[in-house]
Amino acid sequence: MKNKSDIVKILRGEEAKGKLKAPILKSGKTSKSTSYNEITKKDTILKYSIDAKRTLQTLVNLISDPVVIVDKKGTFLEISDGVEELTGVKREQLLGTNFMKAKFITAKSKAILIKNLARRMLGDKLEKYEVEAIDKDGEKLILEVSGIKINYNDKPADLVIMHDISIQKKTEEALKASENKW
């Protein structure tokens, strides 16, 4: 590996030949100059940022229920594999889109979700609540939702966990019907 002074010499040579689109190194300290240490520091920060993103994605995927992280406007920032399994929608299709455009969430549920997102962004702690969604086979699901306001890339965001309680709800309805019959 080349030492620091070799790298600086190479960069200065490339800069002098006009091969670099923007100046990287300048002698002296000005507000526009970028030193080798600053470049190294930015590379290190970028590396840790990428590592942190991978770690977050791994942790989110370890949660057995589907998990999403949305910004304060409802744009998907992170999505667990469970969301794709539940909805059949690819992760890449959802990232960067607003949940209000998601076809697997019913209109009534979107209204509930946006209201509760706004409340959490204002600092309210909410009890779990239910919303309806459509799974990849077109079946109606009842999801118990819980969320918490978090910082994501130094900005407020909402981490939302969705637990499928559809079977529980159907069982409760069947039990109620049976009790009414007898």
N, C-alpha and C positions, 0 to 999 in steps of 0.2 A: 504494500500500500504506500502511496506517495505521502510524504509528510506535508505539513501545512504550507510551508513556503513553496514547495513544488506546485501545489494546487493553485496557489495565488498566482505564481508565475504563468502557469498554463492559462488561467482565466484572463489575466492581463494581456497575454499574447493573442488569445482569441478575440478579445475586445479590440485590440489595436488593429487586427486584420479586418475588423468589421463583421465578423462572423456571429457576433451576439447582437440580438435585436435591441437590447437595452443595456446600459452600463451596469455591470455587477459590482465591480470593484473600482474605487477611486482612491487615490492617495489623499490623506488628510481626512478630517471628520467634517462632513456637512450633513444637513438633514436629508439629502437625497442619496447619499452614499450608503452602500451596503457592505459591511465588512464580512470577512470569512466567518467570524464568530456568530454574526447575525444570521448568516445563511445556515450555518450548522444548527443554531438554536431553532430556526423556523423548521428545518427538516426534522429535528427531534420532536418539536411540538406536533407536527403533522403525523409522525410515526405514532406518538402516544394517542393522538386523536383517532387514528385508524384502529389502533389496538383497543381503545376504549369502546368504539362503536362495535367491534367484533364481540367484545366481552358482554356488552349490553344485549346484543342480539342473541348470544348464547344463553344468557340468564333469562331473557324473555321467553325463549323457546323451552326452557326447563319447566316453566309453569304449565301445568296440565291443561288449563283453560285457555281459550283464545285471548290474546292481549294486543292492544293497540296503544300507541302514543300519538296524540294529536296536538297540534298547536292551538292557540287560543281562538283561532278561526275555524277549527275543525279539520285542518289538513292532516292527512296521515303522514307521520314522520317515521314511525317504526311499526312493524306488523309481525306478529309471531306466526310460525308455521301453522298453528292451530286455526288461524283465521282463514288461511287458504284451504285447509282441510274441511272446515265447516261450510264455507261459501262456494268453493270451487273457483274463486277468483284469484288469479296469480298475484303474488306480492308486488311485482313490478308494476302491475296495472293500477294498484291502489296507492302506492307511495307517491306523494306529491298531489294527490287529488283530495277533494273535500268529501267528508262522509255524507254530506247532503246529496251528493251525486251517486252514492252507492245504491245499486239496484236491489241489493239483498236486505236492505233495511226498509221497513214499511214507513209510509208517510207519517202516520201517527207517532211512530217510534222516533223518527227524525226530530219531530217537534219536542219530544221529551228529552232526547239527547242534547239538543242545542240549548235548551233551557238549563239543564243540569250542568252542561259544560260552562256556561256563563256564570252560574252560581259558584262552581268550584274555582273558576278563575278569580272570582271576587273573594275567595277564602272560605266559603261555606263548606262544612263537612256534611255530606249527605249520607243518608241510610241507603242500603241497597234498594234497587228498584227494578222493575221488569219492563222489557221491550220485546217487540216481535221482530223476527227476521225470517228470511227464506233461505233454506239450505241449498246445497248444490243440486239436490234432486227435486227442488220446487216445493218441499214440505215446509209448513209453518213451524217455526221454533219459538219457544218462550225462553228468553235469556235473562238471567239475573245479573244486573250490572252493578259494579262498584268501581269507583274511581278516586283518584287522588291527584292533587296539583303537585307537579314536580318542576324542577329546572332541567331543561334539555338544551344543551349548547348555550347555556347562560340565558335562556329565555323561558318564560312560563309555558308549561305544557300540561297535558292531562294524560295520566296513565290509566287505562280502562281495562278491567278484567271482566270477561263475559262468561258466565257459567250456564250451561244448557240445563234448564229445569223442565223441559218439555215432557219427559216421561213422568216425572213427579206430578206435574199438573194434570196429565191425562189420568193418572192413577187416582188423584184426588177427586176428579170429576166422576170417574166410574164409581168410586166409593160413595159419593154423594147421591148419585143416581140409584145405586143399590139401596141405600138407606131410605130414600124417598119411596122406593117401590115396596119395601117391606115395612 
